[in-house]
């Protein structure tokens, strides 16, 4: 099996390189309005944002920043298939402007934006970030009442385009082979993720400045979302590509991907990471199978038996739907030469038994 991965240098407010109804899943984390590290970016898109921040008008700046993101959401509506899923990772912001401290509810504004475009909201996910310090409050210390809790969580907002789920032909191999294990379903489809940081191996990124400017999320997040909401042969879009974490996750999960990124420095560095993708994908898939086997051992120790056997692996499974699971690993990644600014072909093989 082969998958293709294209990345365009450009403005995601105009995804002209991507056709209508060309992607089945969106997984992305946009710049968060009212987070200071993104002020210059938003101001470059609309100088009125810088004027509002300078004058201390946080509400006006917040609205103007989201107006720029709205143009990206318009493009997602165009390129996403009916029944396709959009997964938007976003955090709220706290900020003091003009001596006034408040929270800017980015998640609520994004929710409103997608609903206004006809997307149906689905139950969302909270995931907890590591705290930056031991302090768990801001404000007046130990004296009430003017302290504020710290924000240590982010949202993965989930939306379906239209009011009906995607349809598949009965017994479609590309869907059933992409199934997840029963215990993964129980862990992944909970609404609070507390263990995502560091669970999967990730790649080193030599340029810390680029990583900081990308605000990359852990690989575990896009990998889970891609496994949860897409099948083999599907295409995943990340319009805020950054360090390419979503592309890495798509390669590991055996899906196609496409991305858009304003800053070409990220793409140049990504080329240096490609050589490590086979070992990364292998470790991810083998870790999933090993965790399943550990689950089988625990379940049997508790006196539970299994009714079904996996077709491709010497292991039992809980449900009939899991029998045809076939995990993938990347054998090689080739650079493409086509109309894309950057393109890659990943050659996948079924995860081999050892």
C-alpha positions in Angstrom: 0.0 0.0 0.0 1.2 3.5 -0.8 0.1 6.9 0.6 0.9 10.3 -0.7 1.6 13.4 1.5 1.6 16.9 0.0 2.4 20.2 1.7 1.9 23.6 0.1 3.5 26.8 1.2 0.7 29.3 1.3 -2.2 31.0 3.0 -4.8 28.6 4.4 -7.4 31.2 3.9 -7.3 30.2 0.2 -6.7 26.4 -0.3 -6.8 26.7 -4.1 -4.6 23.7 -4.5 -7.2 21.4 -2.9 -10.3 20.4 -4.8 -13.8 20.5 -3.5 -14.8 17.4 -1.5 -11.2 16.2 -1.6 -10.6 15.3 2.1 -12.4 13.0 4.5 -10.9 14.3 7.7 -9.4 17.6 9.1 -7.0 17.4 12.0 -5.5 20.7 13.0 -4.5 23.2 15.7 -4.7 26.8 14.6 -2.9 29.8 16.1 -4.8 30.7 19.3 -6.3 34.2 19.3 -5.1 36.3 22.2 -2.0 34.2 22.9 0.8 36.7 22.6 3.1 34.5 20.5 0.6 34.8 17.7 0.1 38.6 17.9 2.5 39.4 15.0 1.0 36.7 12.8 -2.5 38.0 13.2 -1.4 41.6 12.9 0.3 40.8 9.6 -3.0 39.4 8.4 -5.0 42.4 9.6 -3.2 45.6 10.9 -6.3 46.6 12.8 -5.6 43.7 15.2 -2.3 45.4 16.2 -4.1 48.7 16.7 -6.7 47.1 18.9 -4.1 45.4 21.1 -2.1 48.6 21.3 -5.2 50.5 22.5 -6.1 47.8 25.0 -9.3 46.7 23.2 -9.1 43.0 23.8 -12.7 42.3 22.6 -12.1 43.9 19.2 -8.7 42.1 18.8 -10.3 38.8 19.7 -13.1 39.2 17.2 -10.7 40.4 14.4 -8.4 37.4 15.0 -11.3 35.0 14.7 -12.4 36.8 11.6 -9.2 35.6 10.0 -9.7 32.1 11.1 -13.2 32.2 9.8 -11.8 32.4 6.3 -10.0 29.1 6.9 -13.2 27.5 8.1 -14.9 28.6 4.9 -12.2 26.6 3.0 -12.6 23.6 5.2 -16.3 23.5 4.5 -15.5 23.5 0.8 -12.9 20.7 0.7 -14.4 18.4 3.3 -16.7 15.6 2.0 -20.2 15.3 3.2 -20.2 13.4 6.5 -16.5 14.2 6.9 -15.1 15.1 10.3 -13.2 18.2 11.4 -11.1 17.9 14.6 -10.0 21.4 15.8 -7.5 21.4 18.7 -7.7 24.8 20.5 -7.1 26.3 23.9 -8.6 29.3 25.6 -6.5 32.3 26.4 -6.0 34.5 29.5 -4.7 37.9 29.1 -4.4 41.3 30.8 -5.1 44.4 28.6 -5.6 47.9 29.8 -5.3 46.6 33.4 -8.2 44.2 32.9 -7.6 40.4 33.2 -10.0 38.0 31.5 -10.3 34.7 29.7 -10.9 34.7 26.0 -13.0 31.6 25.2 -11.5 30.5 21.8 -13.3 27.2 22.0 -16.7 28.8 22.2 -16.0 31.1 19.3 -14.8 28.2 17.1 -17.8 26.2 18.0 -20.1 29.1 17.0 -18.2 29.5 13.7 -18.6 25.9 12.6 -22.3 25.7 13.7 -23.0 28.8 11.6 -21.5 26.9 8.6 -23.9 24.0 9.0 -21.5 21.6 10.8 -23.0 19.4 13.4 -21.0 19.6 16.7 -20.1 16.2 18.1 -19.0 15.4 21.7 -15.7 17.1 22.3 -12.5 16.0 24.1 -10.4 17.7 26.8 -6.8 16.8 27.1 -4.5 18.0 29.9 -1.2 19.7 29.1 1.8 19.5 31.5 1.8 22.5 33.8 4.6 24.9 33.2 5.3 25.4 36.9 4.2 24.2 40.3 2.0 27.2 40.8 -1.7 26.4 40.3 -3.1 29.9 40.4 -2.6 33.4 39.1 -3.5 36.6 40.9 -3.4 37.3 44.6 -1.7 34.3 45.9 -3.2 32.9 49.1 -5.4 35.8 49.8 -9.0 35.7 48.5 -10.8 36.5 46.4 -8.7 37.7 43.4 -6.8 34.6 42.4 -7.5 32.7 39.1 -7.1 29.1 38.2 -4.6 28.2 35.5 -5.6 26.8 32.2 -4.0 23.3 31.9 -6.3 21.8 29.3 -7.1 22.2 25.7 -10.1 21.2 23.6 -10.4 18.9 20.6 -13.6 20.2 19.1 -15.3 17.7 16.8 -17.7 18.6 13.9 -19.4 16.6 11.2 -20.1 18.3 7.9 -23.8 17.8 7.3 -26.3 15.8 9.4 -25.4 12.3 8.1 -22.4 10.1 8.7 -20.4 8.8 5.7 -21.6 5.6 4.1 -19.4 2.6 3.1 -20.1 -0.5 1.1 -20.8 -3.5 3.3 -17.6 -5.3 4.5 -15.3 -2.6 3.0 -11.7 -3.9 3.6 -10.2 -0.4 3.9 -12.6 0.3 6.8 -12.5 -3.0 8.7 -8.7 -3.4 8.4 -8.5 0.1 10.0 -10.5 -0.9 13.0 -9.2 -0.3 16.5 -9.1 -2.7 19.4 -12.0 -2.9 21.8 -9.9 -1.5 24.7 -8.6 1.3 22.5 -12.1 2.3 21.8 -12.9 2.5 25.5 -9.8 4.6 26.1 -9.9 6.8 23.0 -13.5 7.6 23.1 -13.6 9.0 26.6 -14.1 12.8 26.8 -11.0 13.5 29.0 -7.5 12.4 27.9 -5.0 12.7 30.7 -2.2 10.4 29.5 -1.5 11.6 25.9 1.8 13.4 26.6 4.7 11.1 25.8 2.7 7.9 25.3 3.9 7.5 21.7 7.5 7.9 20.5 8.1 11.1 18.7 10.9 12.5 16.5 13.5 14.9 17.7 13.3 18.5 16.3 16.7 20.2 16.4 15.5 23.7 15.9 13.8 24.6 19.3 12.8 28.1 17.9 10.8 26.5 15.1 9.2 24.1 17.5 8.2 26.9 19.8 6.7 28.9 16.9 4.8 25.9 15.8 3.2 25.1 19.2 3.1 21.5 18.1 0.7 19.1 19.9 1.9 15.6 20.9 1.9 13.0 18.1 -0.5 10.9 20.1 -3.4 13.4 19.6 -3.5 13.5 15.8 -2.7 9.8 15.6 -5.6 8.8 17.8 -8.0 11.2 15.9 -6.9 9.8 12.5 -7.5 6.3 13.7 -10.8 7.2 15.2 -12.3 9.2 12.4 -10.9 7.9 9.1 -10.3 4.7 7.2 -7.4 3.5 5.0 -7.5 5.4 1.6 -8.8 8.5 3.3 -7.0 11.9 3.1 -6.3 14.0 6.2 -5.9 17.8 5.9 -4.0 20.0 8.3 -4.3 23.7 7.2 -1.9 24.8 10.0 0.8 22.3 9.2 3.6 23.7 11.5 6.2 21.0 12.2 4.2 18.4 10.3 2.9 16.4 13.3 -0.4 15.6 11.5 1.5 14.4 8.5 3.7 12.1 10.7 0.6 10.7 12.3 -1.1 10.1 8.9 2.0 8.3 7.7 2.0 6.1 10.8 -1.7 5.5 10.5 -1.5 4.6 6.8 -3.6 7.5 5.5 -3.0 10.1 2.8 -2.4 13.7 3.9 -2.3 17.2 2.6 -1.1 20.3 4.5 -0.7 24.1 4.1 2.0 26.2 5.8 2.8 29.8 5.7 6.5 29.4 6.7 8.6 27.4 4.4 11.3 26.9 7.1 9.2 24.3 8.7 9.0 22.3 5.5 12.7 22.4 4.9 13.4 21.0 8.3 10.8 18.3 7.9 12.9 16.8 5.1 15.5 15.9 7.7 13.0 14.0 9.8 11.8 11.7 7.0 14.5 9.1 7.4 13.2 8.3 10.9 9.6 7.8 9.8 9.9 4.0 9.2 11.2 3.4 12.8 8.6 5.7 14.2 5.7 4.0 12.4 7.0 0.6 13.4 7.2 1.5 17.0 3.7 3.0 17.0 2.1 0.0 15.5 4.0 -2.5 17.5 3.2 -0.6 20.7 -0.5 -0.9 19.8 -0.3 -4.6 19.3 1.8 -5.2 22.4 -0.7 -3.2 24.5 -3.5 -5.3 23.1 -1.7 -8.5 24.1 -1.2 -7.1 27.6 -4.9 -6.4 27.7 -5.6 -10.0 26.7 -3.4 -11.3 29.5 -5.1 -9.2 32.1 -8.6 -10.1 30.9 -7.8 -13.8 31.0 -6.4 -13.4 34.5 -9.7 -11.9 35.5 -11.4 -15.1 34.2 -12.8 -13.7 30.9 -12.6 -15.6 27.7 -12.6 -14.4 24.1 -15.0 -15.5 21.4 -13.0 -14.3 18.3 -9.5 -14.6 16.9 -7.7 -11.9 14.9 -7.2 -12.9 11.2 -3.8 -11.3 10.8 -2.3 -11.7 14.3 -2.0 -14.5 16.7 -4.2 -13.0 19.3 -7.9 -13.1 20.4 -10.1 -10.0 20.1 -13.3 -9.1 22.0 -15.6 -8.3 19.0 -16.3 -9.5 15.5 -15.5 -6.1 14.1 -11.8 -6.4 15.3 -11.0 -9.6 13.5 -9.6 -8.0 10.3 -7.5 -5.4 11.9 -4.3 -5.0 10.0 -1.8 -2.5 11.3 0.6 -0.8 9.0 4.3 0.2 9.1 6.2 2.4 6.7 8.9 0.6 4.9 10.3 3.7 3.1 9.5 7.3 2.3 10.3 8.8 -1.1 10.3 12.5 -2.2 7.8 13.3 -5.0 8.5 15.7 -7.8 5.1 17.1 -8.9 3.1 20.3 -8.7 3.3 20.3 -4.9 5.8 22.5 -3.1 6.7 19.4 -1.1 5.5 15.9 -1.6 6.2 12.4 -0.2 5.2 8.9 -1.0 5.1 6.4 1.9 5.4 2.7 1.1 3.5 0.7 3.7 3.6 -2.9 4.6 1.4 -4.9 7.0 2.8 -5.0 10.5 4.7 -8.4 10.5 4.4 -10.9 13.3 7.6 -11.6 15.3 
